[in-house]
Every structure is written in structure tokens, then in C-alpha cells.
Amino acid sequence: MNNESLDIAKEMTKLGVAARSGFSELSGCSGEQRNAALVAAAAAIRKNATKIIEANQADMISAKSRGITTAMLDRLMLDDDRVEAMAAGLNAISELPDPVGKILADWDRPNGLNIQRVSVPLGVIGIIYESRPNVTADAAALCLKSGNAVILRGGSESFESNHAIYECMREGLQFAGINEDALQMVGTRDRSAVGFMLSSMAQWIDVIVPRGGKSLIKRVQDDARVPVIGHLEGICHVYLHSSAEPSIARDVVLNAKMRRTGICGAAETVLVDAAAATNLLPGVCRALSEAGCEIRADEAVAAIVPQTIPAVESDWSTEYLEAIVSIRVVDNIDTAIAHIAKYGSGHTESIIASDDESANRFLHLVDSAIVLHNASTQFADGGEFGMGAEIGIATGRVHTRGPVGAEQLTSYKYVVRGTGQVRP
């Protein structure tokens, strides 16, 4: 092991030891104390908005010099509105019910034992994320709300922004009298820190949550020595059933694709029933084109809307994260469901339909974390679900699925009360 590796190991070990110690003290803090820290952190973010934006501008200049894509730049950029949204998000999380110490079940046994299942924090959570600096605030706040310590490792492109926000979060902890060691951030851009975090910190980290692109998620899932709560890319679909109202189909597809093209809930593929393609596609495609969206279409779509680009096989499994959409005509609802099963990532799918029976069939049979009826896929967001915020959309089945908010960052234990019972 060379000196550089030794330095990374030493630094990461220090973070792990501190986080575990911070968690031990955090466990003794009340929900009111944790909420006070969140409110104080929100105030610190507002107070330091100029400093945060200046740090972000340095990140933006660096990112542009390295040829970062437009979609990634959009994820990275902070302005007054986005900084205020971060602060408001912290306030919203502080107002949520306390997810810790909830009695999830309560029953008595014939022998007189009382058994309760009670929610508890997961422990120390490692969060590895890319681009979006607002994740620093969201992730730290959700972990704090749920009584978890956290080690944050943001992307190198948002290094300065992340640290400016991190300092505000620590200020909130200090104000509330909570040990600041409960919140840690990796202080190096060196990618080997991620490798060490995944492979050599099981002694201190209880679960890893990755948030980023496909390559990051795959690396974490392949290399982590602790459980992972993660999502693959968001290859989200909007399916236009033959009973779809044309104006609803147009408006929902436009919003699902173009409201923000760089988020994981943005629609990437539109499927439309053959029986309604002639009726629905002209209006949908016109709205997309006028909004500046490139349309990659199969032959059946091109026959109705010639001003499109021929789609290739890889388009059906591509997360564009920019103003590009693939559109395909399908025979019926079963063909649409089969397409989603083959090419989708298990994230979010929507059906546009006036026929409730068909909509319910789609909602029941599509095996994705989030399924919607007559609504945009861009509602795939913890804030929109009333969770205050989320770390990401989990597409696995263990330990949670869908938006990962404060409640999803808890586990449970059994509390058993007796009066001197012994087992025969």
C-alpha cells in the first residue's frame, strides 16, 4: 500500500469512527432536538445563500471547462430559487412526524408477554451521489430526521457547493446541541475514497445509498460489503391507451418529458396503442417538437408523423436525460406491459386512459416502484409524495422501494415486556 492509499485509509477510518460515535450520541436525542437542528440548518442556508451560490459558480466554471453535458450542468446549478428550495425542504422535513420510536404493531401472547414492533434508525448511512448539490441538504436532513448518522460523498464536480451546504448543516447540529460527528463528509475528490468506503468500512457503515448514474449504481452494487438501497437509471414510460383523452395525453407527455429533462423521473419512452395512434400522435409530437424535443420513432410512428428520426434498438433502453424521446406504436396494453418489462428499469411508468379497467390492469401488472394513472412521471419525487424530500427512488425490493424518505431510513426491533415469565 503506497502513502497515498495509506492517507485515504487513515482519513476514511477517521470519518467512520467519528460517525459511529456520533450515532451513539444521536440515539439519545429527542425528535424535538433533531427538528430544531433542521430548522437551524435551514436558517443557516438562507443566511449563507450568497456563499453557497459563489461556491456553486466555481463548480460550474470547472464543470463547463471539462465539457460536462447540459443535463449534468442543470443538475449541478444552484440559484436563489434552488437554494431557497433546499431551505424550505429542511423546514418541511422538520414538520414531518417522527419516524423513530413508532409502535408499528402491538400484541399480547397467551403467556402474558406483551410484544411491540418499534421503529429504530438504521445506524450509520453512507451516501454516494453525483452532481446535484441539493442532495447534500436532503440526504443529511433525512438521515438526521430518522436518527441516523451519515457519511456523505458527493461528486467531484459539486465539491465546493457540497461543502458550503455541509457547513450549514453542521451549524444546525451545533445550534441544537447535537454532536456534529453525526454528520460527516468525505473531504477529498480522490475516487479511491469511494472504493475504500464500499470495501473497507463495514465496521462503521450499516448501509450504502447511491444516487447517480448507471455506472455509479452498478459499481456500488458490485463492490459494497454492506447492504445497498439504490436505483438503476430512470427509463420511465408513458403509455397512451386507446381510451386516452387527446388533450390529457398531450399535456402529460409534454410535462413528463420536458418539465425537467435531467431528472430520473423524466419520461424517456412513449408507447401508444395502434388503435389510437392516428388520433393521439400528431398533437403529442407537435407539442414535443415545439418545445425543442428530438423524437426518435419507430416506422409506425414515422408513417403518421414524418418529421422524426428513426429509432434504433438501443433507444428503447436509453436514459437520455435531455430533450430526446423515443416513441413506439404497440398493439395493445399487453404489448405495452411487455415492452416495459423488457426495456424498463423498474422506476416509474404512467398510463393515460379514460377506461378505468384498463388503467387498473396496467397499475396491477407493471412491476415498477411507482405506477401512475393520468399523471406525469415527474411526480416521482418524495416531496410530491408528502415526504418532505427523498434520497432517491429505490427500484429494488429490499429494504425499501420507491421514494426513500425519512420513514424508509428506519428498521425496527421487537420490545417484549413480561412479569417474570420463563419458557417451559
PLY file of the C-alpha trace (Angstrom):
ply
format ascii 1.0
element vertex 424
property float x
property float y
property float z
element edge 423
property int vertex1
property int vertex2
end_header
0.00 0.00 0.00
1.52 3.33 -1.06
1.49 6.52 1.01
-1.49 7.96 -0.87
-3.55 4.84 -0.17
-2.50 4.94 3.46
-3.65 8.55 3.69
-7.07 7.67 2.21
-7.43 4.73 4.57
-6.48 6.88 7.55
-8.88 9.67 6.60
-11.81 7.37 5.85
-11.26 5.39 9.04
-11.35 8.64 10.96
-14.69 9.51 9.37
-16.09 6.08 10.18
-15.06 6.19 13.82
-16.48 9.70 14.22
-19.79 8.80 12.53
-20.26 5.72 14.72
-19.56 7.80 17.83
-21.95 10.48 16.57
-24.67 7.90 16.03
-24.33 6.64 19.59
-24.96 10.15 20.91
-27.65 10.92 18.33
-29.63 7.92 19.59
-30.16 9.76 22.86
-31.53 12.92 21.23
-35.25 13.60 21.12
-37.26 14.20 17.98
-37.72 17.82 19.05
-33.96 18.25 19.25
-33.44 16.79 15.80
-36.16 19.03 14.40
-34.52 22.08 15.99
-31.30 21.18 14.19
-33.12 21.04 10.86
-34.79 24.41 11.38
-31.45 25.94 12.38
-29.76 24.41 9.33
-32.45 25.90 7.08
-31.78 29.31 8.61
-28.04 28.84 8.06
-28.59 28.00 4.39
-30.67 31.14 3.90
-28.09 33.22 5.75
-25.26 31.82 3.63
-27.10 31.77 0.29
-24.57 34.10 -1.36
-21.66 31.98 -0.17
-23.33 28.79 -1.42
-24.03 30.28 -4.85
-20.46 31.58 -5.14
-19.16 28.09 -4.36
-21.53 26.69 -6.94
-20.34 29.16 -9.58
-16.80 27.90 -9.06
-18.08 24.34 -9.60
-20.00 25.41 -12.72
-16.94 27.09 -14.26
-14.87 23.98 -13.64
-17.58 21.68 -14.99
-18.00 23.70 -18.19
-14.23 23.64 -18.78
-14.39 19.85 -18.62
-17.20 19.60 -21.17
-19.93 18.42 -18.79
-23.25 17.81 -20.61
-26.10 20.30 -20.50
-28.21 17.87 -18.48
-25.45 17.48 -15.90
-24.93 21.24 -15.72
-28.63 21.67 -15.00
-28.35 19.19 -12.15
-25.30 20.99 -10.78
-26.55 24.58 -10.99
-27.80 26.46 -7.93
-29.55 29.82 -7.96
-31.57 31.78 -5.40
-34.72 29.72 -6.04
-32.93 26.38 -5.68
-31.14 27.45 -2.52
-34.45 28.60 -1.05
-35.99 25.27 -2.09
-33.27 23.47 -0.13
-34.00 25.51 2.98
-37.75 25.05 2.57
-37.17 21.33 2.19
-35.40 21.21 5.55
-38.29 23.04 7.18
-40.75 20.61 5.59
-38.80 17.61 6.86
-38.74 19.09 10.37
-42.54 19.20 10.32
-42.98 15.53 9.41
-44.00 13.03 12.10
-41.06 11.50 13.94
-40.32 8.15 12.23
-38.32 6.86 15.22
-39.92 5.09 18.17
-43.23 4.45 16.40
-45.12 1.37 17.61
-45.70 -0.49 14.36
-47.51 -3.44 15.94
-48.59 -4.39 19.46
-49.97 -7.70 20.69
-50.27 -9.92 23.77
-49.39 -13.60 23.98
-51.37 -16.19 25.97
-48.47 -16.40 28.43
-48.90 -12.72 29.31
-45.97 -11.35 27.30
-46.58 -8.06 25.54
-44.73 -7.71 22.22
-44.25 -4.50 20.28
-42.54 -3.86 16.97
-40.90 -0.42 17.25
-39.19 1.65 14.54
-35.47 2.37 15.01
-32.75 4.08 12.91
-30.64 2.01 10.53
-27.40 3.31 12.08
-24.64 4.93 10.01
-25.61 5.51 6.39
-23.07 6.09 3.64
-24.45 8.17 0.77
-22.58 8.40 -2.52
-24.04 10.82 -5.04
-23.24 12.80 -8.18
-23.84 16.31 -9.49
-26.78 17.63 -7.51
-25.54 19.62 -4.52
-29.05 19.83 -3.06
-28.67 16.13 -2.20
-26.21 17.23 0.48
-29.00 19.00 2.34
-31.74 16.49 1.57
-29.69 13.42 2.49
-28.27 14.91 5.67
-31.71 16.12 6.76
-33.46 12.82 6.13
-30.77 10.90 7.99
-30.93 13.31 10.92
-34.74 13.20 10.99
-34.64 9.40 11.17
-31.93 9.36 13.83
-29.16 8.10 11.56
-25.59 9.31 11.35
-24.35 9.82 7.79
-21.16 9.93 5.77
-21.65 11.95 2.57
-19.53 11.53 -0.55
-20.65 13.93 -3.26
-19.45 14.16 -6.82
-16.18 15.91 -7.56
-17.97 18.30 -9.91
-20.05 19.68 -7.00
-17.25 19.59 -4.42
-17.29 23.28 -3.44
-21.09 23.53 -3.38
-21.42 20.41 -1.26
-19.00 21.64 1.36
-20.68 25.04 1.63
-24.02 23.33 2.27
-22.43 20.79 4.61
-21.11 23.56 6.84
-24.63 24.96 7.15
-25.95 21.55 8.16
-23.24 21.23 10.81
-24.18 24.68 12.08
-27.72 23.39 12.62
-26.45 20.43 14.64
-24.30 22.69 16.77
-27.22 25.04 17.45
-29.38 22.15 18.67
-26.66 20.70 20.87
-26.24 17.56 18.78
-22.79 16.04 18.31
-21.62 17.25 14.90
-19.82 13.94 14.35
-23.21 12.51 13.38
-22.71 14.28 10.02
-19.53 13.59 8.06
-18.41 14.45 4.55
-15.53 12.92 2.60
-13.04 15.74 2.18
-11.25 14.59 -0.96
-12.05 14.33 -4.65
-9.90 11.18 -4.87
-12.05 8.37 -6.27
-10.19 5.80 -4.21
-12.13 7.14 -1.23
-15.27 5.65 -2.77
-13.57 2.29 -3.18
-12.48 2.31 0.46
-15.95 3.35 1.57
-17.51 0.42 -0.27
-14.99 -2.26 0.59
-13.43 -1.45 3.94
-15.90 0.38 6.16
-18.39 -2.34 7.09
-17.25 -1.91 10.69
-18.79 1.58 10.75
-21.28 1.83 7.87
-24.56 -0.12 8.10
-26.00 0.64 4.65
-24.96 2.44 1.46
-27.31 4.61 -0.59
-26.01 5.53 -4.05
-27.63 8.30 -6.07
-26.38 8.92 -9.58
-25.89 7.39 -13.00
-25.94 3.77 -14.06
-22.18 3.29 -13.76
-22.13 4.58 -10.18
-25.08 2.42 -9.12
-23.54 -0.67 -10.72
-20.18 -0.07 -9.06
-21.79 0.32 -5.66
-23.95 -2.77 -6.07
-20.95 -4.81 -7.27
-18.40 -3.65 -4.68
-20.29 -2.80 -1.49
-19.66 -5.03 1.53
-22.82 -3.76 3.26
-26.49 -3.66 2.16
-27.35 -1.19 -0.62
-30.51 0.86 -1.14
-30.24 2.02 -4.72
-31.93 2.60 -8.02
-30.90 1.93 -11.55
-31.43 4.58 -14.19
-34.89 6.04 -14.72
-36.08 4.62 -18.03
-39.63 5.85 -17.46
-42.55 5.23 -19.82
-45.81 6.97 -20.63
-48.31 4.60 -22.25
-51.16 6.16 -24.22
-54.06 3.73 -24.14
-56.66 3.75 -26.91
-59.12 5.40 -24.48
-56.76 8.31 -23.69
-58.18 11.82 -23.92
-56.01 13.60 -26.56
-55.52 16.81 -24.55
-54.53 14.87 -21.42
-52.16 12.69 -23.45
-50.52 15.76 -24.97
-50.17 17.69 -21.72
-48.93 14.77 -19.62
-46.36 13.59 -22.17
-45.04 17.13 -22.62
-44.66 17.62 -18.88
-43.27 14.13 -18.26
-40.54 14.65 -20.84
-39.79 18.38 -20.86
-40.52 19.88 -17.41
-37.00 18.90 -16.33
-35.24 16.55 -18.70
-32.31 15.80 -16.39
-34.16 14.11 -13.52
-34.66 10.37 -13.09
-38.46 10.75 -13.28
-38.36 12.26 -16.77
-40.13 10.11 -19.36
-37.78 8.58 -21.93
-40.19 6.44 -23.99
-43.79 6.98 -25.07
-45.88 3.96 -26.09
-49.15 4.46 -27.94
-51.90 2.00 -28.88
-52.13 1.33 -32.62
-55.90 1.88 -32.47
-55.40 5.48 -31.29
-52.05 6.38 -32.84
-53.51 8.48 -35.68
-55.67 10.38 -33.22
-53.08 10.92 -30.47
-49.65 11.18 -32.07
-49.95 14.39 -34.14
-50.85 16.53 -31.13
-48.33 14.85 -28.82
-45.47 15.10 -31.32
-46.29 18.68 -32.26
-46.16 19.75 -28.61
-42.84 17.96 -28.08
-41.28 19.40 -31.24
-42.39 22.93 -30.44
-40.75 22.53 -27.02
-37.47 21.58 -28.68
-37.60 17.82 -28.13
-35.97 15.43 -30.59
-38.27 12.50 -31.44
-36.87 9.07 -32.29
-39.67 6.98 -33.71
-40.40 3.50 -35.00
-41.78 3.02 -38.53
-45.42 3.11 -37.43
-44.93 6.48 -35.74
-42.94 7.86 -38.68
-45.80 6.93 -41.03
-48.07 9.27 -39.04
-45.51 11.94 -38.09
-42.79 12.02 -40.78
-40.69 14.73 -39.09
-38.95 12.26 -36.78
-35.64 10.42 -36.54
-35.65 6.63 -37.00
-35.27 4.85 -33.67
-32.76 2.03 -33.23
-32.89 -0.84 -30.76
-30.73 0.91 -28.16
-33.20 3.81 -27.94
-35.69 1.67 -26.03
-33.19 1.11 -23.21
-31.58 4.56 -23.08
-31.97 7.11 -20.31
-31.43 10.30 -22.33
-31.69 12.87 -19.51
-32.04 15.50 -22.21
-34.60 16.70 -24.75
-34.85 13.41 -26.63
-37.72 10.92 -26.51
-38.35 7.58 -28.20
-41.88 6.75 -29.36
-43.27 3.35 -30.38
-46.67 2.09 -31.50
-47.81 -1.05 -29.66
-50.65 -3.45 -30.44
-52.43 -3.22 -27.08
-52.00 -2.89 -23.33
-50.38 -6.31 -23.01
-47.76 -5.39 -25.61
-47.09 -2.16 -23.75
-46.64 -4.01 -20.46
-44.30 -6.49 -22.15
-42.22 -3.63 -23.62
-41.87 -2.02 -20.19
-40.88 -5.34 -18.62
-38.18 -5.87 -21.27
-36.70 -2.37 -21.51
-37.70 -0.56 -18.32
-35.62 -0.04 -15.20
-38.37 -0.56 -12.63
-38.57 3.15 -11.81
-41.78 4.94 -12.87
-44.45 4.30 -15.51
-47.71 6.09 -16.34
-50.83 5.10 -18.26
-53.05 7.72 -19.87
-56.52 6.22 -20.16
-60.19 7.03 -19.66
-61.01 3.35 -19.23
-60.56 2.53 -15.53
-60.49 -1.22 -16.06
-57.51 -0.96 -18.41
-55.80 1.53 -16.11
-56.20 -0.80 -13.14
-54.81 -3.69 -15.18
-51.72 -1.61 -16.02
-51.27 -0.46 -12.41
-51.54 -4.06 -11.18
-49.30 -5.78 -13.72
-46.49 -3.26 -14.29
-43.75 -4.18 -11.82
-42.16 -0.79 -11.19
-41.59 1.14 -7.98
-44.10 3.83 -9.00
-47.06 3.48 -11.36
-49.42 6.35 -12.20
-52.74 6.86 -13.95
-53.34 10.07 -15.89
-50.40 11.84 -14.27
-46.87 12.87 -15.22
-43.93 10.65 -14.32
-42.27 13.78 -12.91
-44.40 13.29 -9.79
-41.92 10.50 -8.90
-40.47 12.57 -6.08
-40.53 12.29 -2.31
-41.53 15.91 -1.91
-44.53 15.40 -4.17
-45.44 12.30 -2.13
-45.55 14.40 1.03
-42.29 13.00 2.40
-40.60 16.40 2.55
-37.71 15.13 0.45
-36.07 11.91 -0.64
-32.62 10.50 -1.13
-33.67 8.72 -4.31
-36.14 6.31 -5.87
-35.30 2.75 -4.85
-36.06 0.23 -7.60
-35.08 -2.89 -5.68
-37.30 -4.85 -3.33
-35.12 -4.92 -0.20
-35.16 -2.99 2.10
-37.48 -0.35 0.63
-38.98 0.64 -2.71
-39.98 3.93 -4.32
-39.12 7.32 -2.79
-36.66 6.90 0.09
-37.67 9.41 2.75
-37.10 9.56 6.48
-39.51 6.74 7.28
-37.79 4.46 4.77
-34.46 5.02 6.56
-35.67 3.14 9.63
-35.80 -0.51 10.56
-37.45 -1.98 13.64
-36.80 -4.02 16.73
-39.05 -6.07 18.99
-39.67 -4.89 22.53
-41.01 -7.66 24.79
-42.40 -6.96 28.29
-43.14 -9.63 30.84
-43.86 -10.18 34.51
-41.28 -12.88 35.23
-42.25 -15.45 32.58
-39.85 -18.32 31.86
-40.10 -20.64 28.90
-41.06 -24.21 29.72
0 1
1 2
2 3
3 4
4 5
5 6
6 7
7 8
8 9
9 10
10 11
11 12
12 13
13 14
14 15
15 16
16 17
17 18
18 19
19 20
20 21
21 22
22 23
23 24
24 25
25 26
26 27
27 28
28 29
29 30
30 31
31 32
32 33
33 34
34 35
35 36
36 37
37 38
38 39
39 40
40 41
41 42
42 43
43 44
44 45
45 46
46 47
47 48
48 49
49 50
50 51
51 52
52 53
53 54
54 55
55 56
56 57
57 58
58 59
59 60
60 61
61 62
62 63
63 64
64 65
65 66
66 67
67 68
68 69
69 70
70 71
71 72
72 73
73 74
74 75
75 76
76 77
77 78
78 79
79 80
80 81
81 82
82 83
83 84
84 85
85 86
86 87
87 88
88 89
89 90
90 91
91 92
92 93
93 94
94 95
95 96
96 97
97 98
98 99
99 100
100 101
101 102
102 103
103 104
104 105
105 106
106 107
107 108
108 109
109 110
110 111
111 112
112 113
113 114
114 115
115 116
116 117
117 118
118 119
119 120
120 121
121 122
122 123
123 124
124 125
125 126
126 127
127 128
128 129
129 130
130 131
131 132
132 133
133 134
134 135
135 136
136 137
137 138
138 139
139 140
140 141
141 142
142 143
143 144
144 145
145 146
146 147
147 148
148 149
149 150
150 151
151 152
152 153
153 154
154 155
155 156
156 157
157 158
158 159
159 160
160 161
161 162
162 163
163 164
164 165
165 166
166 167
167 168
168 169
169 170
170 171
171 172
172 173
173 174
174 175
175 176
176 177
177 178
178 179
179 180
180 181
181 182
182 183
183 184
184 185
185 186
186 187
187 188
188 189
189 190
190 191
191 192
192 193
193 194
194 195
195 196
196 197
197 198
198 199
199 200
200 201
201 202
202 203
203 204
204 205
205 206
206 207
207 208
208 209
209 210
210 211
211 212
212 213
213 214
214 215
215 216
216 217
217 218
218 219
219 220
220 221
221 222
222 223
223 224
224 225
225 226
226 227
227 228
228 229
229 230
230 231
231 232
232 233
233 234
234 235
235 236
236 237
237 238
238 239
239 240
240 241
241 242
242 243
243 244
244 245
245 246
246 247
247 248
248 249
249 250
250 251
251 252
252 253
253 254
254 255
255 256
256 257
257 258
258 259
259 260
260 261
261 262
262 263
263 264
264 265
265 266
266 267
267 268
268 269
269 270
270 271
271 272
272 273
273 274
274 275
275 276
276 277
277 278
278 279
279 280
280 281
281 282
282 283
283 284
284 285
285 286
286 287
287 288
288 289
289 290
290 291
291 292
292 293
293 294
294 295
295 296
296 297
297 298
298 299
299 300
300 301
301 302
302 303
303 304
304 305
305 306
306 307
307 308
308 309
309 310
310 311
311 312
312 313
313 314
314 315
315 316
316 317
317 318
318 319
319 320
320 321
321 322
322 323
323 324
324 325
325 326
326 327
327 328
328 329
329 330
330 331
331 332
332 333
333 334
334 335
335 336
336 337
337 338
338 339
339 340
340 341
341 342
342 343
343 344
344 345
345 346
346 347
347 348
348 349
349 350
350 351
351 352
352 353
353 354
354 355
355 356
356 357
357 358
358 359
359 360
360 361
361 362
362 363
363 364
364 365
365 366
366 367
367 368
368 369
369 370
370 371
371 372
372 373
373 374
374 375
375 376
376 377
377 378
378 379
379 380
380 381
381 382
382 383
383 384
384 385
385 386
386 387
387 388
388 389
389 390
390 391
391 392
392 393
393 394
394 395
395 396
396 397
397 398
398 399
399 400
400 401
401 402
402 403
403 404
404 405
405 406
406 407
407 408
408 409
409 410
410 411
411 412
412 413
413 414
414 415
415 416
416 417
417 418
418 419
419 420
420 421
421 422
422 423
